[in-house]
């Protein structure tokens, strides 16, 4: 019997066609054996029919096994196996010496693991460390004994030395569960050692940079993944009424992924949404009805300011990717934070019972330079406004580009579905006629084999033809 390889194609639907075809052939073969093999086995007590039945059972078993294996093969998911080529003598070298010379001369296996992080495909998964932290470690002793306690939260301040007393008061509000990280925009770091806590803090210095510039470069999600919450605060915040431990408790209780402490409403300019309310622990929307067209959207809800935001680990992973490399002031970012959590009006909020005071110290403006007749602070403020416009335009353009791509993909998918349906119908027709052809071919083949076996039986027992027919009639 010869199967036509063009009967079915190679797509997933064609594989299903092939499965149907093989099953039908198996059923046809089984039926034909049932019609001829069993009656022939009862005709005569000779060795030839018995051997024929045994051969038939063997053929049927083989075909059923092939069908079963084919079915298992097409139903298993696609797996990309790791390519490992172990050279001769490699296993023995693993048990060899531990000297640097032995390690350097050892033959490593050729490995390729596509599921590893990008760039680490040539490494065995067990040696890949994709995340890091800011834990300070010793230069001696056992690595496992370096840390007596691992901080659970990260607090960052972007600071100048002139605000050291304010930062000192703020840091004292945080326990050992909080890792302190200072970004120094004035380049002065060693002077901070006058504070005992500074010796256990992380200091990063780059002159005349903003906290969002630092955050984009030093707070990658894989670097801060060890911390449950990340505080990214300004240096001019009064914290007399703030308790960090209680703040974390309220954030967790109310399910806030992005939050900030309430702001004292009588100090500085602030949005209505972020003003402290004295009658509750947390609020998630503005209390000015009709102020916004949609009460669930910024600045009436799903909104915090960029002066003192607190992000969960998961929310920060999204926000970090939205920060632009060249837009260093972060203006407009507060209106887009809602894109990183859903539903935003439930997971973004203000903690009222743990509130702060914005002191509005224009330290950042003094880091600018006079240009084109403008004072340093005027140049900085103009840059802030320009960045706000640029950020809004980039977000709108990115949304537009995405929707156009989705539209093109949808049209392509519809056209592909039409082609697949037409191809499926064609394959079904070919399979149907092919199966009919196979069934008739199999029937004819088994009829010829049965007749040949009858002739062999008559010659062996010298049974006349009319006796053979008479016996057949009994069956």
C-alpha positions as a Markdown table, in Angstrom:
| # | Residue | x | y | z |
|---|---|---|---|---|
| 1 | Unk | 0.0 | 0.0 | 0.0 |
| 2 | Unk | 1.4 | 3.5 | -0.9 |
| 3 | Unk | 0.1 | 6.7 | 0.8 |
| 4 | Unk | 0.0 | 9.8 | -1.2 |
| 5 | Unk | 2.2 | 12.4 | 0.6 |
| 6 | Unk | 0.5 | 15.3 | -1.1 |
| 7 | Unk | -2.9 | 14.4 | 0.4 |
| 8 | Unk | -2.3 | 16.7 | 3.4 |
| 9 | Unk | 0.0 | 19.7 | 3.8 |
| 10 | Unk | 2.2 | 20.8 | 6.7 |
| 11 | Unk | 0.2 | 23.3 | 8.6 |
| 12 | Unk | -1.5 | 22.7 | 12.0 |
| 13 | Unk | -4.8 | 22.0 | 10.2 |
| 14 | Unk | -3.0 | 19.7 | 7.8 |
| 15 | Unk | -1.6 | 17.8 | 10.7 |
| 16 | Unk | -5.1 | 17.2 | 11.9 |
| 17 | Unk | -6.0 | 16.0 | 8.4 |
| 18 | Unk | -3.1 | 13.6 | 8.6 |
| 19 | Unk | -4.3 | 12.3 | 11.9 |
| 20 | Unk | -7.8 | 11.7 | 10.6 |
| 21 | Unk | -6.3 | 9.9 | 7.5 |
| 22 | Unk | -4.1 | 7.6 | 9.6 |
| 23 | Unk | -7.0 | 6.7 | 12.0 |
| 24 | Unk | -9.3 | 5.9 | 9.1 |
| 25 | Unk | -6.7 | 3.7 | 7.5 |
| 26 | Unk | -6.2 | 1.9 | 10.8 |
| 27 | Unk | -9.9 | 1.3 | 11.2 |
| 28 | Unk | -10.2 | 0.0 | 7.6 |
| 29 | Unk | -7.3 | -2.4 | 8.1 |
| 30 | Unk | -8.8 | -3.6 | 11.4 |
| 31 | Unk | -12.2 | -4.2 | 9.8 |
| 32 | Unk | -10.7 | -6.1 | 6.9 |
| 33 | Unk | -8.7 | -8.3 | 9.2 |
| 34 | Unk | -11.8 | -8.9 | 11.2 |
| 35 | Unk | -13.7 | -10.0 | 8.1 |
| 36 | Unk | -11.1 | -12.4 | 6.7 |
| 37 | Unk | -8.5 | -13.4 | 9.3 |
| 38 | Unk | -10.9 | -14.8 | 11.9 |
| 39 | Unk | -13.0 | -16.9 | 9.6 |
| 40 | Unk | -9.9 | -18.2 | 7.9 |
| 41 | Unk | -8.5 | -19.2 | 11.2 |
| 42 | Unk | -11.5 | -21.5 | 11.9 |
| 43 | Unk | -11.5 | -23.1 | 8.4 |
| 44 | Unk | -8.6 | -25.5 | 9.1 |
| 45 | Unk | -6.4 | -26.4 | 11.9 |
| 46 | Unk | -3.2 | -25.7 | 9.9 |
| 47 | Unk | -0.2 | -23.5 | 10.7 |
| 48 | Unk | -0.7 | -21.1 | 7.7 |
| 49 | Unk | -3.9 | -19.4 | 8.8 |
| 50 | Unk | -2.7 | -19.2 | 12.4 |
| 51 | Unk | 0.5 | -17.5 | 11.3 |
| 52 | Unk | -1.6 | -15.2 | 9.1 |
| 53 | Unk | -3.7 | -14.1 | 12.2 |
| 54 | Unk | -0.6 | -13.5 | 14.2 |
| 55 | Unk | 0.9 | -11.4 | 11.4 |
| 56 | Unk | -2.4 | -9.5 | 11.2 |
| 57 | Unk | -2.3 | -8.8 | 14.9 |
| 58 | Unk | 1.3 | -7.6 | 14.7 |
| 59 | Unk | 0.4 | -5.3 | 11.8 |
| 60 | Unk | -2.6 | -3.9 | 13.6 |
| 61 | Unk | -0.6 | -3.4 | 16.8 |
| 62 | Unk | 2.1 | -1.6 | 14.9 |
| 63 | Unk | -0.3 | 0.7 | 13.1 |
| 64 | Unk | -2.2 | 1.6 | 16.4 |
| 65 | Unk | 1.1 | 2.4 | 18.1 |
| 66 | Unk | 2.1 | 4.7 | 15.2 |
| 67 | Unk | -1.2 | 6.5 | 15.4 |
| 68 | Unk | -0.9 | 6.8 | 19.2 |
| 69 | Unk | 2.7 | 8.2 | 18.9 |
| 70 | Unk | 1.6 | 10.6 | 16.1 |
| 71 | Unk | -1.2 | 11.9 | 18.3 |
| 72 | Unk | 1.0 | 12.4 | 21.3 |
| 73 | Unk | 3.6 | 14.2 | 19.1 |
| 74 | Unk | 1.2 | 16.8 | 17.7 |
| 75 | Unk | -0.5 | 17.5 | 21.0 |
| 76 | Unk | 2.7 | 18.2 | 23.0 |
| 77 | Unk | 3.6 | 21.9 | 23.2 |
| 78 | Unk | 6.5 | 23.3 | 21.3 |
| 79 | Unk | 9.6 | 23.0 | 23.4 |
| 80 | Unk | 12.9 | 24.7 | 22.7 |
| 81 | Unk | 15.4 | 22.3 | 24.1 |
| 82 | Unk | 18.7 | 23.4 | 25.6 |
| 83 | Unk | 21.6 | 22.5 | 23.3 |
| 84 | Unk | 24.3 | 20.9 | 25.4 |
| 85 | Unk | 27.3 | 19.2 | 23.9 |
| 86 | Unk | 29.3 | 17.5 | 26.6 |
| 87 | Unk | 32.9 | 16.9 | 25.4 |
| 88 | Unk | 34.7 | 13.7 | 26.3 |
| 89 | Unk | 36.3 | 13.9 | 29.7 |
| 90 | Unk | 34.1 | 16.8 | 30.8 |
| 91 | Unk | 32.4 | 14.9 | 33.6 |
| 92 | Unk | 35.7 | 13.7 | 35.0 |
| 93 | Unk | 37.1 | 17.2 | 34.9 |
| 94 | Unk | 34.3 | 18.4 | 37.1 |
| 95 | Unk | 35.6 | 16.2 | 39.9 |
| 96 | Unk | 39.2 | 17.3 | 39.3 |
| 97 | Unk | 41.3 | 19.9 | 41.0 |
| 98 | Unk | 40.0 | 23.3 | 42.3 |
| 99 | Unk | 43.0 | 25.4 | 41.5 |
| 100 | Unk | 42.7 | 28.5 | 39.2 |
| 101 | Unk | 44.8 | 26.7 | 36.7 |
| 102 | Unk | 42.5 | 23.7 | 36.6 |
| 103 | Unk | 39.4 | 25.8 | 36.4 |
| 104 | Unk | 40.9 | 28.0 | 33.6 |
| 105 | Unk | 41.9 | 25.0 | 31.5 |
| 106 | Unk | 38.8 | 23.0 | 32.1 |
| 107 | Unk | 36.6 | 22.4 | 29.0 |
| 108 | Unk | 33.2 | 24.0 | 29.5 |
| 109 | Unk | 30.2 | 22.5 | 27.7 |
| 110 | Unk | 28.7 | 24.3 | 24.8 |
| 111 | Unk | 25.4 | 25.6 | 26.1 |
| 112 | Unk | 22.6 | 27.7 | 24.6 |
| 113 | Unk | 19.5 | 28.5 | 26.7 |
| 114 | Unk | 17.1 | 30.7 | 24.9 |
| 115 | Unk | 15.0 | 31.2 | 28.0 |
| 116 | Unk | 17.9 | 32.9 | 29.8 |
| 117 | Unk | 17.9 | 36.7 | 30.0 |
| 118 | Unk | 19.0 | 38.4 | 26.8 |
| 119 | Unk | 22.8 | 38.1 | 26.5 |
| 120 | Unk | 23.1 | 35.2 | 28.9 |
| 121 | Unk | 22.0 | 32.5 | 26.5 |
| 122 | Unk | 25.5 | 30.8 | 26.6 |
| 123 | Unk | 25.4 | 30.3 | 30.4 |
| 124 | Unk | 23.8 | 27.4 | 32.3 |
| 125 | Unk | 20.7 | 28.7 | 34.1 |
| 126 | Unk | 22.0 | 27.8 | 37.5 |
| 127 | Unk | 24.8 | 30.4 | 37.3 |
| 128 | Unk | 22.6 | 33.3 | 36.0 |
| 129 | Unk | 21.7 | 36.0 | 38.5 |
| 130 | Unk | 19.4 | 38.5 | 36.8 |
| 131 | Unk | 18.6 | 40.7 | 39.8 |
| 132 | Unk | 20.6 | 42.7 | 42.3 |
| 133 | Unk | 20.2 | 45.0 | 45.4 |
| 134 | Unk | 21.9 | 47.7 | 47.4 |
| 135 | Unk | 22.9 | 45.5 | 50.3 |
| 136 | Unk | 26.3 | 46.4 | 51.7 |
| 137 | Unk | 28.7 | 43.5 | 52.0 |
| 138 | Unk | 31.9 | 42.8 | 53.8 |
| 139 | Unk | 35.3 | 42.2 | 52.1 |
| 140 | Unk | 36.0 | 39.2 | 54.4 |
| 141 | Unk | 34.2 | 36.2 | 55.9 |
| 142 | Unk | 31.5 | 34.0 | 54.5 |
| 143 | Unk | 29.1 | 35.7 | 52.0 |
| 144 | Unk | 26.2 | 34.0 | 53.7 |
| 145 | Unk | 27.0 | 35.7 | 57.0 |
| 146 | Unk | 27.4 | 39.3 | 55.6 |
| 147 | Unk | 23.9 | 40.5 | 56.3 |
| 148 | Unk | 22.4 | 40.4 | 59.8 |
| 149 | Unk | 19.2 | 41.9 | 58.4 |
| 150 | Unk | 18.0 | 42.6 | 54.9 |
| 151 | Unk | 16.1 | 45.9 | 54.5 |
| 152 | Unk | 12.7 | 45.4 | 52.9 |
| 153 | Unk | 12.1 | 48.9 | 51.6 |
| 154 | Unk | 14.3 | 51.5 | 49.7 |
| 155 | Unk | 14.2 | 55.2 | 50.4 |
| 156 | Unk | 16.0 | 57.6 | 48.0 |
| 157 | Unk | 16.6 | 61.4 | 48.4 |
| 158 | Unk | 18.2 | 63.6 | 45.9 |
| 159 | Unk | 20.2 | 66.0 | 48.0 |
| 160 | Unk | 22.6 | 68.9 | 48.3 |
| 161 | Unk | 24.7 | 69.3 | 51.4 |
| 162 | Unk | 22.9 | 72.6 | 52.3 |
| 163 | Unk | 19.8 | 70.5 | 53.2 |
| 164 | Unk | 21.7 | 68.1 | 55.4 |
| 165 | Unk | 19.7 | 68.9 | 58.6 |
| 166 | Unk | 16.4 | 68.4 | 56.8 |
| 167 | Unk | 17.6 | 65.1 | 55.4 |
| 168 | Unk | 19.0 | 64.0 | 58.8 |
| 169 | Unk | 15.5 | 64.6 | 60.4 |
| 170 | Unk | 13.8 | 62.7 | 57.5 |
| 171 | Unk | 16.2 | 59.7 | 57.7 |
| 172 | Unk | 15.6 | 59.3 | 61.4 |
| 173 | Unk | 11.9 | 58.5 | 60.6 |
| 174 | Unk | 12.9 | 55.3 | 58.9 |
| 175 | Unk | 14.0 | 52.1 | 60.7 |
| 176 | Unk | 16.5 | 49.5 | 59.8 |
| 177 | Unk | 13.9 | 48.0 | 57.5 |
| 178 | Unk | 14.5 | 50.9 | 55.1 |
| 179 | Unk | 17.7 | 51.1 | 53.0 |
| 180 | Unk | 18.8 | 54.8 | 52.6 |
| 181 | Unk | 20.2 | 55.9 | 49.2 |
| 182 | Unk | 21.3 | 59.5 | 48.6 |
| 183 | Unk | 21.8 | 61.0 | 45.1 |
| 184 | Unk | 24.2 | 64.0 | 45.4 |
| 185 | Unk | 23.6 | 66.7 | 42.8 |
| 186 | Unk | 26.3 | 68.9 | 44.3 |
| 187 | Unk | 29.1 | 66.3 | 44.3 |
| 188 | Unk | 29.6 | 66.6 | 48.1 |
| 189 | Unk | 29.5 | 63.1 | 49.7 |
| 190 | Unk | 32.2 | 62.7 | 52.3 |
| 191 | Unk | 30.8 | 65.6 | 54.4 |
| 192 | Unk | 27.7 | 63.5 | 55.2 |
| 193 | Unk | 29.8 | 61.1 | 57.4 |
| 194 | Unk | 29.1 | 63.5 | 60.3 |
| 195 | Unk | 25.9 | 61.5 | 60.5 |
| 196 | Unk | 26.2 | 58.0 | 61.9 |
| 197 | Unk | 23.5 | 56.6 | 59.6 |
| 198 | Unk | 25.4 | 57.9 | 56.5 |
| 199 | Unk | 28.0 | 55.2 | 57.0 |
| 200 | Unk | 25.4 | 52.6 | 56.1 |
| 201 | Unk | 23.8 | 54.6 | 53.4 |
| 202 | Unk | 24.5 | 54.3 | 49.6 |
| 203 | Unk | 25.9 | 57.5 | 48.1 |
| 204 | Unk | 25.8 | 58.2 | 44.3 |
| 205 | Unk | 27.1 | 61.5 | 43.0 |
| 206 | Unk | 26.7 | 63.3 | 39.7 |
| 207 | Unk | 26.7 | 67.0 | 39.6 |
| 208 | Unk | 23.6 | 69.0 | 38.6 |
| 209 | Unk | 21.3 | 66.1 | 37.9 |
| 210 | Unk | 17.7 | 65.5 | 38.9 |
| 211 | Unk | 16.2 | 62.6 | 40.8 |
| 212 | Unk | 14.5 | 61.2 | 37.6 |
| 213 | Unk | 17.9 | 61.3 | 35.9 |
| 214 | Unk | 19.3 | 59.2 | 38.8 |
| 215 | Unk | 16.2 | 57.0 | 39.0 |
| 216 | Unk | 16.4 | 56.0 | 35.3 |
| 217 | Unk | 20.1 | 55.1 | 35.6 |
| 218 | Unk | 20.5 | 53.6 | 39.0 |
| 219 | Unk | 17.0 | 52.3 | 40.0 |
| 220 | Unk | 16.5 | 49.7 | 37.3 |
| 221 | Unk | 13.7 | 47.3 | 38.3 |
| 222 | Unk | 16.2 | 44.3 | 38.4 |
| 223 | Unk | 18.4 | 46.3 | 40.8 |
| 224 | Unk | 15.7 | 47.3 | 43.2 |
| 225 | Unk | 13.7 | 44.1 | 43.0 |
| 226 | Unk | 14.7 | 43.1 | 46.5 |
| 227 | Unk | 12.6 | 45.9 | 48.0 |
| 228 | Unk | 8.8 | 45.8 | 48.4 |
| 229 | Unk | 8.4 | 49.6 | 48.1 |
| 230 | Unk | 10.6 | 52.3 | 46.7 |
| 231 | Unk | 10.4 | 55.9 | 48.0 |
| 232 | Unk | 11.7 | 58.6 | 45.5 |
| 233 | Unk | 11.6 | 61.8 | 47.5 |
| 234 | Unk | 12.7 | 65.4 | 47.2 |
| 235 | Unk | 15.0 | 67.0 | 49.9 |
| 236 | Unk | 12.6 | 69.7 | 51.0 |
| 237 | Unk | 10.0 | 67.7 | 52.9 |
| 238 | Unk | 9.0 | 68.2 | 56.5 |
| 239 | Unk | 8.3 | 64.8 | 58.2 |
| 240 | Unk | 7.3 | 65.8 | 61.8 |
| 241 | Unk | 3.9 | 64.1 | 61.3 |
| 242 | Unk | 5.2 | 61.1 | 59.4 |
| 243 | Unk | 5.8 | 57.5 | 60.6 |
| 244 | Unk | 7.3 | 55.2 | 58.0 |
| 245 | Unk | 6.2 | 51.9 | 59.5 |
| 246 | Unk | 2.6 | 53.1 | 59.9 |
| 247 | Unk | 2.7 | 54.4 | 56.3 |
| 248 | Unk | 3.6 | 51.0 | 55.0 |
| 249 | Unk | 0.8 | 49.3 | 57.0 |
| 250 | Unk | -1.8 | 51.7 | 55.5 |
| 251 | Unk | -0.5 | 51.3 | 52.0 |
| 252 | Unk | -0.8 | 47.5 | 52.3 |
| 253 | Unk | -4.1 | 47.6 | 54.0 |
| 254 | Unk | -5.7 | 49.8 | 51.3 |
| 255 | Unk | -4.0 | 48.1 | 48.3 |
| 256 | Unk | -2.1 | 51.1 | 47.1 |
| 257 | Unk | 0.5 | 50.3 | 44.4 |
| 258 | Unk | 1.4 | 54.0 | 43.9 |
| 259 | Unk | 0.9 | 56.5 | 46.8 |
| 260 | Unk | 2.2 | 59.6 | 48.6 |
| 261 | Unk | 1.8 | 61.1 | 52.0 |
| 262 | Unk | -0.9 | 63.8 | 52.3 |
| 263 | Unk | 0.4 | 67.4 | 51.9 |
| 264 | Unk | -0.3 | 70.1 | 54.5 |
| 265 | Unk | -2.8 | 72.2 | 52.6 |
| 266 | Unk | -1.6 | 75.6 | 54.0 |
| 267 | Unk | 2.0 | 75.2 | 52.8 |
| 268 | Unk | 3.0 | 75.7 | 49.2 |
| 269 | Unk | 1.1 | 75.0 | 46.0 |
| 270 | Unk | -0.5 | 71.6 | 45.6 |
| 271 | Unk | -3.3 | 69.8 | 43.8 |
| 272 | Unk | -6.6 | 69.3 | 45.5 |
| 273 | Unk | -6.2 | 65.6 | 45.2 |
| 274 | Unk | -3.0 | 65.5 | 47.3 |
| 275 | Unk | -4.1 | 67.8 | 50.1 |
| 276 | Unk | -4.3 | 66.1 | 53.5 |
| 277 | Unk | -7.8 | 65.3 | 54.9 |
| 278 | Unk | -8.0 | 65.1 | 58.6 |
| 279 | Unk | -11.0 | 62.8 | 58.8 |
| 280 | Unk | -9.5 | 59.6 | 57.3 |
| 281 | Unk | -6.4 | 57.5 | 56.9 |
| 282 | Unk | -6.4 | 57.3 | 53.1 |
| 283 | Unk | -8.3 | 58.9 | 50.2 |
| 284 | Unk | -8.3 | 58.0 | 46.5 |
| 285 | Unk | -10.2 | 60.8 | 44.9 |
| 286 | Unk | -10.8 | 64.5 | 45.1 |
| 287 | Unk | -13.7 | 65.9 | 47.2 |
| 288 | Unk | -14.5 | 68.7 | 44.7 |
| 289 | Unk | -17.5 | 67.4 | 42.8 |
| 290 | Unk | -17.8 | 68.4 | 39.1 |
| 291 | Unk | -14.2 | 69.7 | 39.1 |
| 292 | Unk | -13.1 | 67.0 | 36.6 |
| 293 | Unk | -15.1 | 65.6 | 33.6 |
| 294 | Unk | -14.3 | 62.1 | 34.8 |
| 295 | Unk | -14.0 | 61.6 | 38.6 |
| 296 | Unk | -11.8 | 58.5 | 38.1 |
| 297 | Unk | -9.1 | 60.3 | 36.1 |
| 298 | Unk | -6.3 | 62.8 | 37.0 |
| 299 | Unk | -6.1 | 65.2 | 38.7 |
| 300 | Unk | -9.3 | 64.1 | 40.6 |
| 301 | Unk | -8.2 | 60.5 | 41.1 |
| 302 | Unk | -5.5 | 58.0 | 40.1 |
| 303 | Unk | -3.0 | 60.8 | 40.7 |
| 304 | Unk | -0.1 | 61.6 | 43.0 |
| 305 | Unk | 2.6 | 64.3 | 42.6 |
| 306 | Unk | 6.2 | 63.6 | 41.7 |
| 307 | Unk | 7.7 | 65.3 | 44.8 |
| 308 | Unk | 7.2 | 62.3 | 47.2 |
| 309 | Unk | 5.9 | 59.2 | 45.4 |
| 310 | Unk | 6.1 | 55.7 | 46.8 |
| 311 | Unk | 5.9 | 52.8 | 44.3 |
| 312 | Unk | 5.4 | 49.1 | 44.9 |
| 313 | Unk | 8.0 | 46.8 | 43.3 |
| 314 | Unk | 5.5 | 45.8 | 40.5 |
| 315 | Unk | 4.4 | 49.3 | 39.8 |
| 316 | Unk | 7.9 | 50.7 | 39.6 |
| 317 | Unk | 8.9 | 48.1 | 37.0 |
| 318 | Unk | 6.3 | 49.7 | 34.7 |
| 319 | Unk | 7.0 | 53.3 | 35.7 |
| 320 | Unk | 10.7 | 52.9 | 35.2 |
| 321 | Unk | 10.2 | 52.0 | 31.5 |
| 322 | Unk | 8.0 | 55.0 | 31.0 |
| 323 | Unk | 10.6 | 57.5 | 32.3 |
| 324 | Unk | 12.4 | 59.1 | 29.3 |
| 325 | Unk | 16.2 | 59.2 | 29.2 |
| 326 | Unk | 16.4 | 62.9 | 28.0 |
| 327 | Unk | 13.4 | 64.3 | 30.0 |
| 328 | Unk | 15.1 | 64.7 | 33.4 |
| 329 | Unk | 12.5 | 66.7 | 35.4 |
| 330 | Unk | 9.6 | 64.2 | 35.2 |
| 331 | Unk | 6.9 | 66.8 | 34.5 |
| 332 | Unk | 3.8 | 65.1 | 33.1 |
| 333 | Unk | 4.8 | 61.8 | 34.6 |
| 334 | Unk | 2.3 | 62.2 | 37.5 |
| 335 | Unk | -0.6 | 62.3 | 35.0 |
| 336 | Unk | 0.6 | 59.1 | 33.3 |
| 337 | Unk | 1.3 | 56.9 | 36.4 |
| 338 | Unk | -2.2 | 55.5 | 36.1 |
| 339 | Unk | -1.2 | 53.5 | 33.0 |
| 340 | Unk | 0.9 | 51.2 | 35.2 |
| 341 | Unk | -1.8 | 49.9 | 37.6 |
| 342 | Unk | -5.4 | 48.8 | 37.1 |
| 343 | Unk | -7.9 | 49.9 | 38.2 |
| 344 | Unk | -5.9 | 53.1 | 38.8 |
| 345 | Unk | -8.5 | 54.9 | 40.8 |
| 346 | Unk | -8.4 | 52.1 | 43.3 |
| 347 | Unk | -4.6 | 51.4 | 43.5 |
| 348 | Unk | -3.3 | 55.0 | 43.5 |
| 349 | Unk | -4.0 | 57.1 | 46.6 |
| 350 | Unk | -2.9 | 59.6 | 49.3 |
| 351 | Unk | -2.2 | 58.5 | 52.9 |
| 352 | Unk | -3.7 | 61.3 | 55.0 |
| 353 | Unk | -2.9 | 60.2 | 58.6 |
| 354 | Unk | 0.9 | 60.1 | 57.7 |
| 355 | Unk | 1.4 | 63.6 | 56.2 |
| 356 | Unk | 4.3 | 65.8 | 55.2 |
| 357 | Unk | 5.0 | 69.5 | 54.6 |
| 358 | Unk | 6.4 | 70.7 | 51.3 |
| 359 | Unk | 8.9 | 73.4 | 52.2 |
| 360 | Unk | 9.2 | 74.6 | 48.6 |
| 361 | Unk | 13.0 | 75.2 | 48.7 |
| 362 | Unk | 14.1 | 76.1 | 45.1 |
| 363 | Unk | 17.4 | 74.3 | 45.4 |
| 364 | Unk | 17.1 | 72.7 | 42.0 |
| 365 | Unk | 16.8 | 76.1 | 40.3 |
| 366 | Unk | 20.1 | 77.2 | 41.7 |
| 367 | Unk | 21.8 | 74.3 | 39.8 |
| 368 | Unk | 21.0 | 75.9 | 36.4 |
| 369 | Unk | 23.1 | 78.4 | 34.5 |
| 370 | Unk | 22.3 | 81.9 | 33.1 |
| 371 | Unk | 21.7 | 81.7 | 29.4 |
| 372 | Unk | 20.2 | 84.2 | 26.9 |
| 373 | Unk | 19.5 | 86.8 | 29.5 |
| 374 | Unk | 17.6 | 84.4 | 31.7 |
| 375 | Unk | 18.4 | 83.6 | 35.3 |
| 376 | Unk | 19.3 | 80.0 | 36.3 |
| 377 | Unk | 15.9 | 79.3 | 37.9 |
| 378 | Unk | 14.1 | 80.7 | 34.8 |
| 379 | Unk | 16.0 | 78.4 | 32.5 |
| 380 | Unk | 15.2 | 75.4 | 34.7 |
| 381 | Unk | 11.5 | 76.3 | 34.9 |
| 382 | Unk | 11.3 | 76.8 | 31.1 |
| 383 | Unk | 12.9 | 73.4 | 30.6 |
| 384 | Unk | 10.4 | 71.8 | 32.9 |
| 385 | Unk | 7.4 | 73.2 | 30.9 |
| 386 | Unk | 9.0 | 72.1 | 27.6 |
| 387 | Unk | 9.5 | 68.6 | 28.9 |
| 388 | Unk | 5.9 | 68.4 | 30.0 |
| 389 | Unk | 4.8 | 69.2 | 26.4 |
| 390 | Unk | 7.3 | 66.8 | 24.9 |
| 391 | Unk | 6.2 | 64.0 | 27.2 |
| 392 | Unk | 2.5 | 64.5 | 26.4 |
| 393 | Unk | 3.3 | 64.5 | 22.7 |
| 394 | Unk | 5.4 | 61.3 | 22.9 |
| 395 | Unk | 2.6 | 59.4 | 24.8 |
| 396 | Unk | 0.0 | 60.5 | 22.3 |
| 397 | Unk | 2.2 | 59.5 | 19.4 |
| 398 | Unk | 3.0 | 56.1 | 20.9 |
| 399 | Unk | -0.7 | 55.4 | 21.5 |
| 400 | Unk | -1.5 | 56.4 | 17.9 |
| 401 | Unk | 1.3 | 54.2 | 16.5 |
| 402 | Unk | 0.2 | 51.2 | 18.6 |
| 403 | Unk | -3.4 | 51.5 | 17.5 |
| 404 | Unk | -2.4 | 51.7 | 13.9 |
| 405 | Unk | -0.3 | 48.5 | 14.3 |
| 406 | Unk | -3.2 | 46.8 | 16.0 |
| 407 | Unk | -5.5 | 47.7 | 13.1 |
| 408 | Unk | -3.0 | 46.3 | 10.5 |
| 409 | Unk | -2.5 | 43.1 | 12.5 |
| 410 | Unk | -6.3 | 42.7 | 12.8 |
| 411 | Unk | -6.7 | 43.1 | 9.0 |
| 412 | Unk | -3.9 | 40.7 | 8.4 |
| 413 | Unk | -5.3 | 38.2 | 10.8 |
| 414 | Unk | -8.8 | 38.3 | 9.1 |
| 415 | Unk | -7.2 | 37.7 | 5.7 |
| 416 | Unk | -5.2 | 34.8 | 7.1 |
| 417 | Unk | -8.3 | 33.3 | 8.6 |
| 418 | Unk | -10.1 | 33.4 | 5.3 |
| 419 | Unk | -7.1 | 31.7 | 3.6 |
| 420 | Unk | -6.9 | 29.1 | 6.3 |
| 421 | Unk | -10.6 | 28.3 | 6.0 |
| 422 | Unk | -10.3 | 27.9 | 2.2 |
| 423 | Unk | -7.2 | 25.7 | 2.6 |
| 424 | Unk | -8.9 | 23.6 | 5.3 |
| 425 | Unk | -11.9 | 23.0 | 3.0 |
| 426 | Unk | -9.6 | 22.0 | 0.2 |
| 427 | Unk | -7.6 | 19.6 | 2.5 |
| 428 | Unk | -10.8 | 18.0 | 3.8 |
| 429 | Unk | -12.0 | 17.3 | 0.2 |
| 430 | Unk | -8.6 | 15.8 | -0.7 |
| 431 | Unk | -8.6 | 13.8 | 2.5 |
| 432 | Unk | -12.1 | 12.5 | 1.9 |
| 433 | Unk | -11.4 | 11.3 | -1.6 |
| 434 | Unk | -8.1 | 10.0 | -0.6 |
| 435 | Unk | -9.6 | 7.9 | 2.2 |
| 436 | Unk | -12.2 | 6.5 | -0.2 |
| 437 | Unk | -9.4 | 5.5 | -2.5 |
| 438 | Unk | -7.5 | 3.9 | 0.3 |
| 439 | Unk | -10.5 | 2.0 | 1.6 |
| 440 | Unk | -11.2 | 0.5 | -1.8 |
| 441 | Unk | -7.5 | -0.3 | -2.3 |
| 442 | Unk | -7.3 | -2.0 | 1.0 |
| 443 | Unk | -10.5 | -4.0 | 0.4 |
| 444 | Unk | -9.2 | -5.2 | -2.9 |
| 445 | Unk | -5.8 | -6.0 | -1.4 |
| 446 | Unk | -7.3 | -8.1 | 1.4 |
| 447 | Unk | -9.7 | -9.9 | -1.0 |
| 448 | Unk | -6.7 | -11.0 | -3.1 |
| 449 | Unk | -4.8 | -12.1 | -0.1 |
| 450 | Unk | -7.8 | -14.1 | 1.3 |
| 451 | Unk | -8.2 | -15.8 | -2.1 |
| 452 | Unk | -4.6 | -16.7 | -2.2 |
| 453 | Unk | -4.7 | -18.2 | 1.3 |
| 454 | Unk | -7.7 | -20.3 | 0.3 |
| 455 | Unk | -5.8 | -21.7 | -2.6 |
| 456 | Unk | -2.9 | -22.6 | -0.3 |
| 457 | Unk | -5.2 | -24.3 | 2.1 |
| 458 | Unk | -6.8 | -26.4 | -0.6 |
| 459 | Unk | -3.4 | -27.5 | -2.0 |
| 460 | Unk | -2.2 | -28.4 | 1.5 |
| 461 | Unk | -5.3 | -30.5 | 2.5 |
| 462 | Unk | -6.4 | -31.6 | -1.0 |
| 463 | Unk | -9.8 | -30.2 | -0.3 |
| 464 | Unk | -12.0 | -30.0 | -3.4 |
| 465 | Unk | -13.3 | -26.5 | -4.3 |
| 466 | Unk | -16.9 | -27.5 | -3.7 |
| 467 | Unk | -16.1 | -28.6 | -0.2 |
| 468 | Unk | -14.3 | -25.3 | 0.5 |
| 469 | Unk | -17.4 | -23.4 | -0.6 |
| 470 | Unk | -19.6 | -25.7 | 1.5 |
| 471 | Unk | -17.6 | -24.9 | 4.6 |
| 472 | Unk | -17.6 | -21.2 | 3.9 |
| 473 | Unk | -21.4 | -21.3 | 3.7 |
| 474 | Unk | -21.5 | -22.6 | 7.3 |
| 475 | Unk | -19.8 | -19.4 | 8.4 |
